[in-house]
Amino acid sequence: MFILILIGAGFTAWTLTARYQDSLYTTAKLSSIPEHSVAIVFGAGYWSSGALSDVLRDRLDAAIELYRAGRVRKLLLSGDNRVEDYNEPAKMQEYTLAQGLPEEDLVLDYAGRRTYDTCYRARDIFMISEAILVTQRYHLPRALVTCNGLGLDTVGYIADRTPYVHIRWYWVREIPALWRAWWDVMIAHPTPVLGDPLPIFPQ
């Protein structure tokens, strides 16, 4: 049992730190990130006032950078909208439109309730096979494990732009979340909310 715990701890540490080192890009390497058709932007909450969380605002700003640099053609804005008075994708779209991006290049995913759902729906609803994942450094390994495990060809663009008050807790939380992602992709294969296909690039 002790050996298994050590192996598990080593796998977790490797995945969170070094495993995807060659698949992560920063603003300084914006010009070298491979071009992809779509950037997937993961929801991260907003306040009752309507103001975006710092984490979500930074993700959107990073995605806007990618778009303006010509590294992607569309942004897939994925978030939670399971209750009527909470609509992450609409808030994400509102912010992005205010920064001058054209509405026709913004695709909204209203059922991106968690990372697994976003990746699954990107593949099965929006019919994409490759993408740039836009999120913070602490979250990117789990996002890559999930999307790549579901058959998507992805790299990550690091969205860290400002200090985050709870960043230590975010990293700690990623440990069980990473193992949940592995379980879902490799063992459980849960099916998220689906529907009719809505291909971003119709044939």
C-alpha positions in Angstrom: 0.0 0.0 0.0 2.8 2.4 0.9 4.4 1.8 -2.5 1.1 2.6 -4.2 0.8 5.8 -2.3 4.3 6.8 -3.3 3.6 6.0 -6.9 0.4 8.0 -6.8 2.1 11.0 -5.2 4.9 10.9 -7.7 2.4 10.7 -10.6 0.4 13.7 -9.2 3.5 15.8 -8.7 4.9 15.0 -12.2 1.6 15.8 -13.9 1.1 19.1 -12.1 4.7 20.3 -12.6 6.7 18.7 -15.5 4.5 16.4 -17.6 3.1 19.1 -19.9 6.0 21.5 -19.8 6.4 21.4 -23.6 2.6 22.0 -24.2 2.3 25.1 -22.1 2.8 28.6 -23.5 3.0 32.0 -21.9 2.5 35.5 -23.3 6.2 35.7 -24.0 5.8 32.7 -26.3 2.6 33.9 -28.0 4.2 34.0 -31.4 5.4 30.4 -31.2 2.2 28.7 -30.0 0.9 26.5 -32.8 -2.1 27.9 -34.6 -5.4 26.1 -33.8 -8.9 26.7 -35.0 -10.5 27.2 -31.6 -9.5 28.4 -28.1 -11.5 26.8 -25.3 -12.1 29.2 -22.4 -13.2 27.6 -19.2 -15.7 29.3 -16.9 -14.6 30.5 -13.5 -17.5 32.3 -11.9 -18.8 35.9 -11.5 -20.1 37.9 -8.6 -23.8 38.7 -7.8 -22.9 42.3 -9.0 -22.2 40.8 -12.4 -18.5 41.5 -12.1 -16.3 38.6 -13.4 -14.0 36.9 -11.0 -10.3 37.7 -11.4 -9.6 34.2 -12.6 -12.3 34.4 -15.3 -11.4 37.9 -16.5 -7.8 36.8 -16.9 -8.8 33.7 -18.9 -10.8 35.9 -21.3 -8.0 38.5 -21.6 -5.6 35.6 -22.5 -8.1 34.2 -25.1 -8.5 37.7 -26.6 -4.7 37.9 -26.9 -4.7 34.6 -28.8 -7.4 35.8 -31.1 -5.9 39.1 -31.9 -2.5 37.5 -32.6 -4.2 35.2 -35.1 -3.4 32.0 -33.3 -7.1 31.0 -33.2 -10.2 31.7 -35.3 -12.9 31.2 -32.8 -13.4 31.3 -29.0 -15.5 28.6 -27.3 -16.8 30.2 -24.1 -17.8 27.3 -21.8 -19.5 27.7 -18.5 -22.4 26.9 -16.2 -26.0 27.9 -16.9 -27.9 25.2 -15.0 -30.1 27.8 -13.2 -31.9 30.7 -14.8 -30.3 33.5 -12.9 -26.7 32.4 -13.4 -25.2 32.4 -16.9 -21.5 32.2 -17.2 -21.2 32.0 -21.0 -23.4 35.1 -21.5 -21.2 37.0 -19.1 -18.1 35.8 -20.9 -19.6 36.9 -24.2 -20.6 40.3 -22.8 -17.0 40.9 -21.6 -15.5 39.7 -24.8 -17.8 41.8 -27.1 -16.9 44.8 -25.0 -13.3 44.3 -25.9 -14.2 44.5 -29.6 -14.3 40.9 -30.7 -16.9 40.0 -33.4 -19.9 38.1 -32.1 -19.7 35.6 -35.0 -16.4 34.3 -33.7 -17.7 33.6 -30.2 -19.4 30.3 -29.6 -21.2 29.7 -26.3 -21.4 26.4 -24.4 -24.1 26.7 -21.8 -23.4 23.2 -20.2 -19.7 23.5 -19.4 -20.4 22.7 -15.7 -16.9 21.3 -15.1 -13.7 20.7 -17.0 -14.8 17.2 -18.1 -18.1 18.4 -19.5 -16.4 21.2 -21.4 -13.9 18.9 -23.1 -16.5 16.2 -23.8 -19.0 18.7 -25.3 -16.2 20.4 -27.4 -15.7 17.0 -29.0 -19.2 15.7 -29.3 -21.4 18.8 -29.6 -19.1 21.4 -31.2 -17.3 18.7 -33.3 -13.7 20.0 -32.8 -10.6 17.8 -32.7 -8.0 20.3 -31.7 -7.8 23.4 -29.5 -5.8 25.7 -27.3 -7.0 25.5 -23.7 -7.0 28.8 -21.9 -6.9 28.7 -18.2 -4.5 29.3 -15.2 -1.3 27.4 -14.7 -2.7 25.4 -11.8 -5.7 24.2 -13.8 -4.0 23.4 -17.1 -2.6 20.0 -16.3 -6.1 18.7 -15.4 -7.6 20.4 -18.5 -4.9 18.7 -20.7 -5.3 15.3 -19.0 -9.1 15.5 -19.6 -9.2 16.9 -23.1 -6.3 14.8 -24.4 -7.8 11.7 -22.7 -11.0 12.3 -24.6 -9.1 12.4 -27.9 -8.6 16.1 -28.5 -5.3 17.4 -29.6 -4.6 20.3 -27.3 -2.0 22.7 -25.9 -2.4 25.2 -23.1 -2.1 28.9 -22.9 -1.4 30.2 -19.4 -3.9 32.9 -18.3 -2.2 34.0 -15.1 -2.3 37.8 -15.3 -2.8 39.0 -11.7 -2.1 37.6 -8.2 -4.9 35.4 -6.8 -5.8 35.5 -3.2 -6.6 31.8 -2.8 -3.9 30.5 -5.2 -2.5 28.1 -2.6 -5.9 26.6 -2.1 -6.4 26.3 -5.9 -3.2 24.2 -6.1 -4.2 21.9 -3.2 -7.7 21.4 -4.7 -6.1 20.3 -7.9 -4.8 17.1 -6.4 -8.1 15.4 -5.8 -9.6 17.1 -8.9 -6.8 15.6 -11.0 -7.5 12.1 -9.8 -11.2 12.6 -10.4 -10.4 13.6 -14.0 -8.3 10.5 -14.4 -11.1 8.4 -13.0 -13.7 9.9 -15.3 -11.5 9.6 -18.5 -10.1 6.2 -17.9 -12.7 4.3 -15.8 -16.1 5.9 -15.3 -16.7 7.6 -18.7 -19.7 9.7 -17.4 -21.9 11.3 -20.1 -22.5 15.0 -19.5 -25.5 17.0 -20.7 -25.6 16.6 -24.5 -27.9 17.5 -27.4 -27.9 18.0 -31.1 -24.4 18.6 -32.6 -23.6 22.2 -33.2 -20.4 22.1 -35.3 -18.3 25.2 -35.1 -17.0 24.6 -38.6 -19.8 22.9 -40.5 -18.6 20.7 -43.4 
